[in-house]
């Protein structure tokens, strides 16, 4: 007879969430599907946050993650897939994963775009076997229809993250401890 304990429930929730996140709607036709989601995500971002167009024009590349699924109950996990765009072209495809532990409960989905503001930052990202978001990342926090603030677009940060389209019941938006890995769709 199996007893439902908090520990078993938490482990089951994380395992179930991890598996559900793998089926986050991206799959099947590989690169074609990811590229369609990336284009849709960029169109949404540009229409809702017009200042991001200027940020995109100043960047040397953008990593677009159309759908990240996160969930946690004590332990948490997230997963998504997207594309690295240089100019108007997808040059590589990446998955994003993260795990967390602590006081947390809930689930959410969001999109994010990393803007590589220097050629060195873009090359470091592309050369790495797995890049972890860390201290060299600056966040541009946006409200509905708000433009990216001037200090963000003139920042000397090598990478700027824009997190948007959040839905769900989980609070907070950070990419700390998030790992990006090149994939073949």
Secondary structure, DSSP 8 states (H G I E B T S, - for coil): -----HHHHHHHHHHHHHHHHHTSS--SSTHHHHHHHHHHHHHHHHHH-THHHHHHHH-SEEEEEEEEEEEEEEEEEEEEEEEEEETTEEEEEEEEEEEEEEEEEEEEEEEEEEEE-SHHHHHHHHHSSSEE--TTEEE----TT----HHHHT---SEEEEEEEEEES------TT-EEEEE--
